[in-house]
């Protein structure tokens, strides 16, 4: 079985769940996606693929500093080589997250976990394990609301409470933010930057939240595999046993086909 590596070098970016912004900063396509579903994007301009800040790979730097206010989230990494980032959203969930962490540890791979505050508060030991094992924990709001329907005050509360609970369990404040449903607005970008977080979306959506079958999740990752791709999966929010099993299948195949699974690092610290 081929790992699909390199098959979809061009196609992967088109699957990114990101809003495109018009002249007046209103989303070009603002329809709210179904729960967990990032909206399908319009074709992106080539320039949108080449977002500059994610130029390097490696562990995040420690010192927080000024974070730029963006108008769209980052979708992928730039750089050379067959390098990909794996991300897991909505957890941590003691039913599924440990299995994902076990597989990552088995292959000595680091990933990103965009956690929800209300899940993190109940599962602080899993945040501690993520820290111990070198993963990045990002902020995915407290209760997973559609931010575009909230007041600025509510958005701030959703974000800052989550950063607080991450700091408790993980040991440092998150430096990455991902909006639920991929639904960003100006407040989300501004408040995220105020809290020192860069907005990270994704390139390839496994659609694992639809429980399409383990094989289907594996296929989506392998078909979408390409340099710089950021993969979206979930470790909570429903029955994620397919997501856990799929990781055990696609991860060794990605590694066998020469992919290096890594973490983004920020140019602006
Ligand atoms: Zn989510």
Boltz pocket constraint, residues with backbone or C-beta under 6 A from the ligand:
constraints:
  - pocket:
      binder: B
      contacts: [[A, 36], [A, 89], [A, 90], [A, 140], [A, 144], [A, 179], [A, 180], [A, 181]]
      max_distance: 6.0
